[in-house]
């Protein structure tokens, strides 16, 4: 039997807040969860999702802390790719016929519209 995490209450509240669209409040709860349990991978994943729009570089940093052997590693790698794309300035993408669709996709990532 595994003991419940000391951060469980904050995690549950954060998930509820995310579902309700209250990302700033969810971020606060996730920061509290990580303060109580710094190794809690689900909290890192959720916080990274919240941060992708405003702080994609911080999201990438959080996701880099997920060990490759963790069950959540594929999810962390996928989120890291999204965060890396969101961190790029629009000017860094070549002037190409696909550019408008690419920028539309990046806007969706930044708005967590996945």
C-alpha positions in Angstrom: 0.0 0.0 0.0 1.3 3.4 -1.0 0.8 6.3 1.4 -1.2 9.2 0.0 0.9 12.2 -1.2 0.9 15.2 1.1 0.1 17.2 -2.0 -3.1 15.2 -3.0 -5.5 17.8 -1.8 -3.8 20.6 -3.9 -3.6 18.3 -6.9 -7.4 17.5 -6.8 -8.2 21.2 -6.3 -5.9 22.2 -9.2 -7.5 19.7 -11.5 -10.9 21.1 -10.7 -9.7 24.6 -11.3 -8.2 23.7 -14.6 -11.5 22.1 -15.7 -13.2 25.4 -14.7 -10.7 27.5 -16.7 -9.2 29.1 -13.6 -5.5 28.6 -14.6 -4.0 31.2 -12.2 -5.6 29.6 -9.2 -4.7 26.1 -10.5 -1.1 27.3 -10.8 -1.1 28.4 -7.2 -2.4 25.0 -6.1 0.2 23.2 -8.2 3.0 25.3 -6.8 1.8 24.4 -3.3 1.7 20.7 -4.3 5.2 20.8 -5.5 6.4 22.7 -2.4 5.0 19.8 -0.3 6.1 17.0 -2.7 8.8 18.3 -5.1 9.2 14.9 -6.9 5.5 14.6 -7.7 5.5 14.0 -11.5 1.7 14.5 -12.1 2.0 18.0 -10.4 4.9 18.8 -12.8 2.9 17.7 -15.8 -0.2 19.7 -14.8 1.9 22.8 -14.0 3.7 22.6 -17.3 0.4 22.4 -19.1 -0.8 25.6 -17.2 2.5 27.3 -18.0 2.7 26.6 -21.7 0.9 29.7 -22.7 2.7 32.3 -20.5 5.9 30.7 -19.4 6.8 28.0 -22.0 10.5 28.0 -21.0 9.6 27.2 -17.4 7.3 24.4 -18.6 10.2 22.9 -20.6 12.4 23.1 -17.4 9.8 21.4 -15.3 9.3 18.7 -17.9 13.0 18.0 -18.1 12.9 16.9 -14.5 10.7 13.9 -15.4 13.0 10.8 -15.5 13.1 8.9 -18.7 12.1 5.7 -16.9 9.0 7.3 -15.4 5.6 6.0 -16.7 4.8 9.7 -17.5 7.9 10.2 -19.6 6.2 10.0 -23.0 3.6 12.6 -21.9 6.4 14.8 -20.6 8.3 14.6 -23.9 5.1 15.5 -25.9 4.4 18.4 -23.6 8.0 19.6 -23.9 7.8 19.6 -27.7 4.6 21.8 -27.4 6.3 24.1 -24.9 9.4 24.4 -27.1 7.2 25.4 -30.1 5.2 27.9 -28.0 8.5 29.5 -26.8 9.6 30.3 -30.3 8.9 33.9 -31.6 6.7 34.1 -34.7 9.6 35.8 -36.6 11.7 32.6 -36.2 9.4 30.7 -38.6 10.3 30.9 -42.3 8.0 32.8 -44.7 6.4 29.8 -46.3 3.0 28.8 -47.6 2.5 26.7 -44.5 3.4 29.5 -42.1 -0.2 30.8 -41.4 -1.3 27.3 -40.4 1.8 26.8 -38.3 1.2 30.1 -36.5 -2.5 29.2 -36.0 -1.4 25.9 -34.4 1.1 27.7 -32.1 -1.7 30.1 -31.0 -3.8 27.1 -30.1 -0.9 25.6 -28.1 -0.4 28.9 -26.2 -4.2 28.9 -25.5 -4.1 25.3 -24.4 -6.6 24.5 -27.1 -5.7 20.9 -27.7 
